[in-house]
């Protein structure tokens, strides 16, 4: 245990619900590969301790820790709560869409990714994921339109070229 961690744990011993200390300790512990599950527990405590104005960020941090701990199902639940608390969180909708897409829940993923794109029209990653979802749902015209928008936005980006090749291969 590092000196910093020992100091943070000592502060928590005195004030177990101190949100700032919980957040610092969760970030510190989460940086270590073998302590991801412990970090999730700390982020849960942090989310319970923060005020309503910071709950969205707390839930997003919890969800990211859950992804790192390979708890994607719980991360989806945390992100769904996060998007209710903070309906303007691009990062929450982007990550939620990606996790839902990976889980095969393409319709829900497309909804989350549409929201992410609406929140940040210049973001390329959710647009590319949206193209994949729409194509997987058989909504080819929408997928083509979303792909055209992504191509305009990210002209020359290798991710777009790779996605086009993947879509061609699928239809092959």
C-alpha positions as CSV (number, residue, x, y, z in Angstrom):
1,X,0.0,0.0,0.0
2,X,1.4,3.4,-1.0
3,X,1.7,6.3,1.5
4,X,-1.0,8.1,-0.4
5,X,-3.4,5.2,-0.2
6,X,-2.7,4.8,3.5
7,X,-3.4,8.5,4.1
8,X,-6.7,8.2,2.1
9,X,-7.7,5.1,4.1
10,X,-6.9,6.9,7.3
11,X,-9.2,9.8,6.3
12,X,-11.9,7.3,5.4
13,X,-11.6,5.7,8.8
14,X,-12.4,9.1,10.3
15,X,-15.1,10.0,7.8
16,X,-16.4,6.9,5.9
17,X,-18.8,8.8,3.7
18,X,-16.4,11.6,2.6
19,X,-17.1,11.7,-1.1
20,X,-13.8,13.4,-2.1
21,X,-11.7,10.9,-0.3
22,X,-13.7,8.0,-1.7
23,X,-13.3,9.4,-5.2
24,X,-9.6,9.8,-4.8
25,X,-9.1,6.4,-3.4
26,X,-11.3,4.8,-6.1
27,X,-9.2,6.4,-8.8
28,X,-6.0,5.4,-7.1
29,X,-7.1,1.8,-6.6
30,X,-8.6,1.5,-10.1
31,X,-5.3,2.4,-11.7
32,X,-4.0,-1.0,-10.5
33,X,-4.8,-3.9,-12.8
34,X,-5.5,-6.5,-10.0
35,X,-7.7,-4.2,-8.0
36,X,-10.6,-3.4,-10.4
37,X,-13.3,-5.1,-8.3
38,X,-12.2,-3.2,-5.2
39,X,-12.3,0.0,-7.3
40,X,-15.9,-0.8,-8.3
41,X,-16.9,-1.1,-4.6
42,X,-15.3,2.3,-3.9
43,X,-17.0,4.0,-6.8
44,X,-20.3,2.6,-5.6
45,X,-19.6,4.2,-2.2
46,X,-18.6,7.4,-3.9
47,X,-21.8,7.5,-5.9
48,X,-23.9,7.0,-2.7
49,X,-22.0,9.8,-0.9
50,X,-21.9,12.6,-3.5
51,X,-24.5,15.3,-3.8
52,X,-27.2,15.3,-6.5
53,X,-25.2,17.8,-8.6
54,X,-22.3,15.3,-9.0
55,X,-24.3,12.0,-9.2
56,X,-24.1,11.8,-13.0
57,X,-20.3,12.0,-13.0
58,X,-20.2,9.5,-10.1
59,X,-22.3,7.0,-12.0
60,X,-20.2,7.5,-15.2
61,X,-17.1,6.8,-13.2
62,X,-18.7,3.7,-11.6
63,X,-19.7,2.4,-15.0
64,X,-16.2,2.9,-16.4
65,X,-14.8,1.0,-13.4
66,X,-17.3,-1.8,-14.0
67,X,-16.2,-2.1,-17.6
68,X,-12.6,-2.4,-16.5
69,X,-13.7,-5.0,-14.0
70,X,-15.5,-6.9,-16.8
71,X,-18.9,-6.2,-15.3
72,X,-20.5,-4.9,-18.5
73,X,-24.1,-5.8,-17.4
74,X,-23.8,-3.7,-14.2
75,X,-22.1,-1.0,-16.2
76,X,-25.1,-0.8,-18.5
77,X,-27.4,-0.4,-15.5
78,X,-25.2,2.3,-14.0
79,X,-25.2,4.1,-17.4
80,X,-29.0,3.9,-17.7
81,X,-29.2,5.6,-14.3
82,X,-26.6,8.1,-15.3
83,X,-28.5,9.1,-18.4
84,X,-31.6,9.6,-16.4
85,X,-29.8,11.8,-13.9
86,X,-27.8,13.6,-16.6
87,X,-29.6,13.4,-20.0
88,X,-26.9,15.7,-21.5
89,X,-24.0,13.4,-20.8
90,X,-22.4,12.6,-24.2
91,X,-19.9,10.2,-22.5
92,X,-22.7,8.2,-20.8
93,X,-24.7,7.8,-24.0
94,X,-21.6,7.0,-26.0
95,X,-20.5,4.3,-23.7
96,X,-24.0,2.9,-23.1
97,X,-24.5,2.6,-26.9
98,X,-21.2,0.8,-27.3
99,X,-21.9,-1.7,-24.4
100,X,-25.4,-2.3,-25.7
101,X,-24.0,-2.9,-29.2
102,X,-21.5,-5.4,-27.9
103,X,-24.3,-7.1,-26.0
104,X,-26.3,-7.5,-29.2
105,X,-29.1,-5.1,-28.1
106,X,-28.9,-3.2,-31.3
107,X,-32.1,-1.3,-31.2
108,X,-31.3,0.1,-27.7
109,X,-27.7,0.8,-28.8
110,X,-28.9,2.7,-31.8
111,X,-31.1,4.9,-29.6
112,X,-28.2,5.7,-27.2
113,X,-25.9,6.3,-30.1
114,X,-28.4,8.7,-31.8
115,X,-28.5,10.6,-28.5
116,X,-24.7,10.7,-28.3
117,X,-24.5,12.1,-31.8
118,X,-27.2,14.7,-31.1
119,X,-25.2,15.8,-28.0
120,X,-21.9,16.0,-30.0
121,X,-22.4,16.2,-33.7
122,X,-18.7,16.3,-34.4
123,X,-17.9,13.0,-32.6
124,X,-16.9,10.3,-35.0
125,X,-16.8,7.2,-32.7
126,X,-20.6,7.0,-31.9
127,X,-21.4,7.7,-35.6
128,X,-19.3,4.7,-36.7
129,X,-20.9,2.5,-34.0
130,X,-24.3,3.8,-35.1
131,X,-23.6,2.7,-38.7
132,X,-22.8,-0.8,-37.5
133,X,-26.0,-1.0,-35.4
134,X,-28.2,0.3,-38.2
135,X,-26.7,-2.1,-40.6
136,X,-27.1,-5.0,-38.2
137,X,-30.8,-4.1,-37.8
138,X,-31.2,-4.2,-41.5
139,X,-31.9,-0.5,-41.8
140,X,-29.6,-0.1,-44.8
141,X,-30.8,3.3,-45.9
142,X,-30.3,4.8,-42.5
143,X,-26.9,3.1,-42.2
144,X,-25.8,4.5,-45.6
145,X,-26.9,8.0,-44.5
146,X,-25.1,7.8,-41.2
147,X,-22.0,6.5,-43.0
148,X,-22.1,9.4,-45.4
149,X,-22.3,11.8,-42.5
150,X,-19.3,10.0,-40.8
151,X,-17.3,10.2,-44.0
152,X,-17.9,13.9,-44.3
153,X,-17.0,14.4,-40.7
154,X,-13.9,12.2,-40.6
155,X,-12.6,12.5,-44.1
156,X,-9.4,10.4,-44.3
157,X,-9.9,8.7,-41.0
158,X,-8.7,5.1,-41.2
159,X,-11.6,3.9,-39.0
160,X,-14.1,4.9,-41.7
161,X,-12.2,3.0,-44.3
162,X,-12.1,-0.1,-42.0
163,X,-15.8,0.2,-41.4
164,X,-16.6,0.5,-45.1
165,X,-14.5,-2.6,-45.8
166,X,-16.3,-4.5,-42.9
167,X,-19.7,-3.5,-44.3
168,X,-18.7,-4.6,-47.8
169,X,-17.4,-7.9,-46.4
170,X,-20.7,-8.5,-44.5
171,X,-22.7,-8.0,-47.7
172,X,-20.2,-9.9,-49.8
